[in-house]
């Protein structure tokens, strides 16, 4: 299967001593759920930000649909982020003065999915007129997911997207993201330190000290419902 994103010899340094990424080589196939597994400081969030065009590497290349985004001007990067890439974070980043529906609409672009269909699938159809301060943490993250997928991006980058949620809401969010992959063919790249999330992935990439420590296909991914989210692994 053709790679939708290719990372070649990516290095990120902040100064002569702070070498965050030390030559990363990865590629990701379309329509897969991938986990970047690593502890805080491993470099996984930096890698995620570089792949999504939010951060420039010191050296190396990022190809998205065979285009080297390192050479993009700011206008091209803005178009890439508007049409091809979405991000979900631990912080939901909802605008408090906007309703759920209005927050979701902020993510719209050229080829949008039906908002009501997405809201129904994510279980927030009855919350569209609510404001963020009226929502639970799980409902806020579902709204953030809806905003991220409404434009049907090719790539969805998630940085500790369940970090602020309890076990039940974490399970539900992972189930929803797997459904997004299956239904819409979106490629999910999920950075986390949570080993349980990696058990559900098609591919597990362990990052440590700025390097890929292990890269393996998960031949028997578990369903989120099969994992005891209350047990630490």
Steps between C-alpha positions, in 0.01 A plus 500: 500500500622849414638714782307818570783649706874428494754622754865484390805567720315758708714680755388771741748697708422802714864577575836323494404282796124454468461230234130412512481281187805315370418373152146360480391285204135396481216466251127457562237332285157651441208383711700367794511564876859556612637567848817693583579361844742674733547674829504876549813642341541211256448725196162363392312831527775683312482237226123537486529878465758466223287251308199729524694800370483694825875479557794503259764226533865596525564259214324217319182488292128448554305383196120516510343358186850513346535874567790624712329727750836638617503705180148636549439870545277603788200528269555143379537375857178677597322329209644163606376546856163626380431216256720197574606498865318520833632494856346396832667585829461422869373857536175509305565853368132588467399865479286568809284764334389261223248217516594140431369533145691823441821346635459205264435733206840662559655182363310509172678524166415411139376139519318479830320206652144553618512672840189332638628157392832559675332636814266202509787253455692665784199520731481880518202562272296628797779734613540715190346807666701461821811698590832339605457589868180294500679185382686220675861423407392211281244715320759770441741250346224359278435855382870541427497173303196615302674829419810308389327250271219717353722591203593131449876550533742249358708515819390536861775567755407440865732616779405334832138550395367293792740638759236706684228231489397222736515132398148478357530816294847396383360170375215676321734748330728220374194312372388813315842551343511140380155553351631811323777291342258228391220727376691782334843352423676765707855423615532549877841556662454504878784606732463366853682352798200270563590141411134396505419725204785344302341155539216614271727634224590351163857614558699592810804726470695544822697824524772565756778755531418641156525165322266228377570224753253249356265493202264206474174401337235388746368182342221460757380844613250493783167674496483786751216311671734203559743704710468552874561874507515504879820293516840662453732311263 
